[in-house]
Amino acid sequence: MLKKLIYKFSLVITIFTLLIGINLKNADALGISGASSVSPNSSFNVTVTGLANIRGKFYVSVENGSCSPSSFFANGSSSQTISIKAGSSGNVKITVSPDTSTDTATIDGTLVTSSVSKTVTIKSSSNSSSSNNSSSNSNSSSSNNSSSNSNQTNTTTEDTRSKDNTLSSLSVSEGTLSPKFSSSKTKYDIDLSGTVTEVKISAKANDSKAKVSGTGTKSVKVGDTTYKVVCTAENGSTKTYTLTFHVDETPLIYTEYNDVSLGVVRILDDVKAPKNFEKGTTKLDGQEVDAFINKDLNLSLVYLTDDKGNEDFYIVSDEKVISKYQTLTVNGKTYVIVNAPDSLKGVEDLKSSTIKIGDIELSGWQFENEALSHYSLVYLMNDVGESGLYTYEDTEGTLQKYTPVEEKEIIH
């Protein structure tokens, strides 16, 4: 019986220890140190501790007082000092909370979720007065000295610096702010035409003692580009105004292929280049455009879209689109489907036809001889950049380089 009781007691202690460990981990060793009591309306500092291993943003809130800064970033520093202005009476409660809305405050990737608070007592004026009277009854001369010292100790310089961190104006050289500017609104969108490559941001602080950063001439790219304008008040508090520019993605360069208008896609960030192709440039109808180049195959591809939004790679040669880029894999070898020379289109004993190899249909030729009904010819480029005719046999799905004598060998 005693052994069972000892075992149960040990189990309880173990679980309790684990729970304490989990709570400590959640608290992430965050703490606030500083004064436990202050004079009415006085300014004092507290220190946020336990930040050495934390990365991310924290917010500071104060009940019965104010603080500066109201937020800060923990970037590996061991602590952060916060300036507090107390109220006239009662208690000042200071709370530091991690920014969990954007999942920024973490330790080795683990989100910090716990807040930490500290309460500081504001000394009552009656206690100070009672203390002075008692000292006066003891010794008049000492009372005067004590009163003088007490006044010197409790008198704290009030922070008279301006806390106005708002803008009185915000404008851009291109486009229009949406919504219309207001000092209380901090997020704006600006639509721009596809030809705009830079804009000038102008802003003015509402307070002459405040400072503004983030203005000037800025470059913008196709799609979305974001800039921030920060207004810093005299007392160091900040307000951030976010401007997101949307440059029209509609193609500016068009070409014709098979009586279809194709536009050059302008945003290629998410476009995956075909194997062994690298980003570069080429000429299309006399204009330089972004391209994907394979030097070994001597191929240039341009990413184009039709009027229905269908996007694909196309082969460009002599500044013209000559075909859509397609590959064919047979027996582990990959070939590029290319256009055959005009001289092959009227070869004797061959008739033009659509050849299906696997799931791909391509232009080719069939033999007019019935004995060769399972054979056809297609024009392909191999993996070393050589183009030529290949014989395809549809019963076994084989592909081999074609030679003129091959037809006679097949008939035998």
Buried (B, 14 or more C-beta within 10 A) or exposed (E): EEEEEEEEEEEEEEEEEEEEEEEEEEBBBBBBEBBEEBBBBBBBEBBBBBBEBBBBBBBBBBEBBBBBBBBBBBEEEEBBEBBBBBBEEBBBBBBBBBBBEEEBBBBEEEBBEBBBEBEBEBBEEEEBEEBBEEBBEEEEEEBEEBBEEBEEEBEBEEBEEBBBBBBBEBEBEBBEBEEEBEBEEBEBBBBBEEEBEEBEBEBBBBBEEBEBEBBEEBEBEBEEBEBEBBBBBBBBBBBBBEBBBBBBBEBBBBBEBEEEEBBBBBBBEEEEBEEEBEEEEBBBBEEEBBBBBBEEBEBBBBBBBEEEEEEBBBBBBEBBBEBBBBEBEBEEEEBBBBEBEEEBEEBEEBEBEEBEBEEEEBBBBBBEEEEBEEBBBBBBBBEEEEBBBBBBBEEEEEBEEBEEEBBEEBEE
